[in-house]
Amino acid sequence: MNRVAMKQNRRQDIITSLLFLFFCVACSVHAAEEGGGSSTEHASEIFKWINFAIVAAVLIWLFAKKWPAWFRGNADKISSAITKATAAKEEAERQVREAEAKLANLKQEIAALQATAKREAAEEGEHIRALAQSDAKKVGIAAQAEIEAAERAARLELKALAASLAVDGAESLLAKQLTPAAQESLVDTFVKSLEGRPN
């Protein structure tokens, strides 16, 4: 037989024994009632106490049988609820700590971002100033080169004009000074110089 069948048989035996005991007590009380008045009261009193004892025994037996499992199940539920609540509390505390750390880090990150933005703005300003100075230098160099080129062109033009004026002046001076007699004298001098040369 397995354990379940044995437990059921034991229960049935206990219930049968209790019923038999109850029947015996009831019969004795009934017999005592028929027997006399004072013994009837005494038997009635005994019957009440036996009845109370049987009911108390059955209740105790039922409670002893059912309550430990109920208390154990209830204790397990309470323990499980406490464990879950503890885990939830720890998770909430962990999340609070993470949020506080992120908040503290957020303040630091904001300060770092502000410092980086200021530094980058200053660097960009310096870069723009340097580009402006470089562009100004390039414009200055280009302007200087244009000025020098214009100056050279003006000098060349001035030299060409001066040469042209010099040639024109020399021509007019030569035309004034070169009279037909002077021309003849020049040609004669030239011819004589040629004649004096060896061949």
C-alpha positions, 0 to 999 in steps of 0.5 A: 500500500502506498502512503496515501492509502495508509493515511486514508485508512488511518483517518477512517479508523480514527473517525470510526473509533470516535463515532463508536465512542460517541455512540457508547457515551450516548447509550450510557447517557440514555441508560442513565436517564432512564435509571434515575434523576441524580445519576442522570444529571451526573451522566448528562454532565459527563456526556457534555464533557465527553461530547466537548472532548470529542468535538475539541479533539476533532477540531484539534485534529482538523486544525493540526492537519490543515493549519500547518499546511495553511500556515506553511503556504501562507508563510511561503506566500509572505516570504515570497512577497517579502523577497519580491518586495526586497528585490523591488526595493533594491532595484528601486534603490539601484535605479535611484543611485544610477539616476543620482550618478547620472544627474551628478555626471550630467552636471559635470558633462554640462560644465565640460560641454560649456567649457568645450563650447567656449574653447571651440568658440575662442579657437574659431574666433582666433582662426577667423582672425588669423584668416582675416589677417592672412587675407588682409596680408594677401590683399596687401601683397596683391595690392603692392604687386599691382602697385609695383607692376603699375609703377614698372609700366609707368616707368617703361612708358615714361622711358619710352616717352622720354626716348621718343621725346629725346629722339624727336628733340634730337631730330629737331635739333639735328635738323636745325643744326644740320644745314646744307653746308654742315651736311656737305662738310660732314660728308667730306670728312667721312669720305676723307676718313675712308680714303685714309684707311688702308684697303 
